Amino acid sequence: MNWRHYVFLFLVGLIVPFTISRFQSLPGYMDADYYYAGGIQLAAGRGFTEPYIWNYLGDPQGLPTPSHTYWMPLASIVSAAGMWIAGSTSYEAGRIPFILLSACVPLLTATLAYSLSRKTLPAMVSGLLSVFALYYSPFMPVPDNFAIFMLLGGTFLLLAPCPQKWIPLMLGALSGLMTLARSDGLLWLGLAGLIVMWKAAYKEDGTKNTFLDWFNLIVPSGLLAVLGYLLVMGPWHGRNLNLFGSFMTPGGGRLLWLENYDQTFAYPAETITREGFLNAGWKAALQDRLAAFDSNFRNAVGAQGELFLIPFIMIGLWHLRNDMRTKITVTGWLLLFAVMTVIFPFAGSRGSFFHSGAAFQPYWWAVAPIGMDILLDVGYEKKKITDPNLRIVTQVSLVLIAFIATFYLVFDHTIEGGGKKEDAVYPSVEDKLLDSGISPNDVVIVRNPPGYYISTGRSAIVLPFGGESAILTVAEKFGARYLIIEKGGTYDGIQDLYDDPRGNPSFEFLGEVDGARLYQITNAP
């Protein structure tokens, strides 16, 4: 690999997400809306606060409320950095860093691949596979953690086998950054601990250390890893301790006892209890986890393994089975799969496994061309393959398949439908509410509060799970006077209100905009 290879990968890696971004006028889904909105708050000098509430797990007391009590702040910080540099809080400015970070992913992937194979062709193919990333591609240019997690996870794996004494400190700092991006990044601090223990198990000559020598080695290295983590996460834990009286944000523990996904938005959050989970029965819990297993497995095969790469990834992993990076990657991925299936089945199957799995993607892309090479080597050795150009043809074919599949998926998701239109209705809804007499300080109840805020600048709170009484309670608590119910964005308990908009005296029907039905809450404060 030389500098020309890296320049080529960077340019291709820049052109593809930039081109995709031209068809994305909005973040398009709540996660990205939230991170971008948080960036606006930071860039505007309002700190870690938010004039919207997207769940009630942390028992918010009013608006504005402390931000990032569920999702972590790194993506918002990165988005704000783009706004600070550009001198604008526009979406274009907020996503510039993510396009640039996406362009760095193929550089890191190729470097990781070259460190494994010492061959330029497979390394270049790995880099290009990360450019044409199939299901991940539409999400790379938006304010979210995909590019961030790929870069941090890939760097972690690249540094893992290095012998320098400062490596544990770097691994701890990287795990801290990953936790600052997503709470499940804490898994990587555990992986850093595993690396420390595995490295200490053997001497340089390959012989095993005694238990005492092993223990004496892991203690200082482990402390370095924890120090690296705390250098990054310490200020955030201190903020939480100051605001909430604990190192972790409130409400996260309630996720353990969800009986269905909609309870993520339950009000009051105290209705989510261990007793309720147990009363629902183990049969229901098992069914939920089997459904999560099915969803996460399909995600692993289709999105992370990209289906056609699966056999080559498996061959490559087997060939590199003694490499520490393979052990760490497989162990970490299996742990993540288990956590997102058994402990957090609803979050895992609704996107968290897809998000968190991005950290392992550089390694899958790195080993797939190696697996292809191993397969060809067998063919050459057995004289079943004689054409010396077949190696180039087959490797290039991987990139070609990835390119075609990515083009189709991006076209389907971004250009033809899906993502870019999800929140496009909100400006029209706001216009309708203005015509109905809404005042600048009025709060609305809506499916996607961050999305409504970035589209209109208006404070919003999330449509609560809990029926009509929950809606009226949050309306009184947070001063909300208007309700928006979108088609397909409601709950069974209030479906009647959507189907018969004039049939409830507590809600005055104001009209409909593209399937979204608007109401004034008649007994609102």
Secondary structure as UniProt FT lines:
FT   HELIX           3..21
FT   TURN            22..23
FT   HELIX           30..43
FT   TURN            44..45
FT   STRAND          49..50
FT   STRAND          52..53
FT   TURN            57..58
FT   STRAND          65..66
FT   HELIX           74..86
FT   HELIX           91..117
FT   HELIX           120..131
FT   HELIX           134..139
FT   TURN            140..141
FT   HELIX           146..159
FT   TURN            160..161
FT   TURN            165..166
FT   HELIX           167..181
FT   HELIX           183..186
FT   HELIX           187..200
FT   TURN            204..205
FT   HELIX           211..244
FT   TURN            250..251
FT   HELIX           252..257
FT   HELIX           261..265
FT   HELIX           269..271
FT   HELIX           274..280
FT   HELIX           282..299
FT   HELIX           300..304
FT   TURN            306..309
FT   HELIX           310..319
FT   TURN            320..322
FT   HELIX           324..338
FT   HELIX           339..343
FT   HELIX           345..347
FT   HELIX           348..352
FT   HELIX           353..356
FT   HELIX           357..360
FT   HELIX           361..381
FT   TURN            382..383
FT   TURN            388..389
FT   HELIX           390..410
FT   HELIX           411..416
FT   HELIX           418..421
FT   TURN            422..425
FT   HELIX           426..435
FT   TURN            436..437
FT   TURN            440..441
FT   STRAND          443..446
FT   HELIX           449..456
FT   STRAND          460..462
FT   HELIX           468..478
FT   STRAND          480..485
FT   TURN            487..488
FT   HELIX           492..494
FT   HELIX           495..499
FT   TURN            501..502
FT   TURN            505..506
FT   STRAND          507..513
FT   TURN            514..515
FT   STRAND          516..521
FT   TURN            522..523
//
